[in-house]
Amino acid sequence: MDDKARASLKEKINEEIVRIESSIVQLLKDTEPISPENSIGRVSRMDAINNKSVAEAALRSAKIKLSKLRMALSKIDNNDFGNCSNCKRPIQSARLMFMPESTRCVRCADRR
């Protein structure tokens, strides 16, 4: 990976981290407990509980992705960054731009 591609990827990772951190803030609001004294109907309450469950799953997923992005950012200056952790071949640059947290090439990821 050349320096220009590495700088571009760093910028992409930083933008993605900022985006995910802001979505985590919103998801934390969406996962707040639903007060039992809310004067909403039974169906609306069930819908609110379901939406809360969906938001909790999205929050878990966002936290995992944020952790992986931070890890990728911390390792981006290593010589072996961008190489597949399984076959040691270079990961396609398009894959890294789309999923900067990728540690495996498409072929090895499909085998998983």
For each residue, the residues with C-beta under 8 A, 3 or more apart:
1: 5 6 9 81 82 90 93
2: 5 6
3: 6 7
4: 7 8
5: 1 2 8 9 93
6: 1 2 3 9 10 76 77 81
7: 3 4 10 11
8: 4 5 11 12 97
9: 1 5 6 12 13 76 96 97 100
10: 6 7 13 14 73 76
11: 7 8 14 15
12: 8 9 15 16 97 100
13: 9 10 16 17 69 72 73 76 100
14: 10 11 17 18 73
15: 11 12 18 19
16: 12 13 19 20 69 100
17: 13 14 20 21 66 69 70 73
18: 14 15 21 22
19: 15 16 22 23
20: 16 17 23 24 62 65 66 69
21: 17 18 24 25 66
22: 18 19 25 26
23: 19 20 26 27 62
24: 20 21 27 28 59 62 63 66
25: 21 22 28 29
26: 22 23 29 30
27: 23 24 30 31 55 58 59 62
28: 24 25 31 32 59
29: 25 26 32
30: 26 27 51 52 55 59
31: 27 28 52 55 56 59
32: 28 29
33:
34: 38 45 48 49 52
35: 38
36:
37:
38: 34 35 45 48
39:
40: 44 45 48
41: 44 45
42: 45 46
43: 46 47
44: 40 41 47 48
45: 34 38 40 41 42 48 49
46: 42 43 49 50
47: 43 44 50 51
48: 34 38 40 44 45 51 52
49: 34 45 46 52 53
50: 46 47 53 54
51: 30 47 48 54 55
52: 30 31 34 48 49 55 56
53: 49 50 56 57
54: 50 51 57 58
55: 27 30 31 51 52 58 59
56: 31 52 53 59 60
57: 53 54 60 61
58: 27 54 55 61 62
59: 24 27 28 30 31 55 56 62 63
60: 56 57 63 64
61: 57 58 64 65
62: 20 23 24 27 58 59 65 66
63: 24 59 60 66 67
64: 60 61 67 68
65: 20 61 62 68 69 101
66: 17 20 21 24 62 63 69 70
67: 63 64 70 71
68: 64 65 71 72 101
69: 13 16 17 20 65 66 72 73 100 101
70: 17 66 67 73 74
71: 67 68 74 75 101
72: 13 68 69 75 76 81 100 101
73: 10 13 14 17 69 70 76
74: 70 71
75: 71 72 78 81
76: 6 9 10 13 72 73 81
77: 6 81
78: 75 81
79:
80: 83
81: 1 6 72 75 76 77 78
82: 1 90 91 93 96
83: 80 88 89 90 91
84: 87 88 89 90 91 103 104 105 108
85: 88 103 104 108
86: 104 105 108 111
87: 84 105 107 108
88: 83 84 85
89: 83 84 105
90: 1 82 83 84 105
91: 82 83 84 95 96 102 103 104 105
92: 95 96 105 106
93: 1 5 82 96 97
94: 97 98
95: 91 92 98 99 102 105 106
96: 9 82 91 92 93 99 100 102
97: 8 9 12 93 94 100
98: 94 95
99: 95 96 102
100: 9 12 13 16 69 72 96 97
101: 65 68 69 71 72
102: 91 95 96 99 109
103: 84 85 91
104: 84 85 86 91 108 109 112
105: 84 86 87 89 90 91 92 95 108 109
106: 92 95 109 110
107: 87 110 111
108: 84 85 86 87 104 105 111 112
109: 102 104 105 106 112
110: 106 107
111: 86 107 108
112: 104 108 109
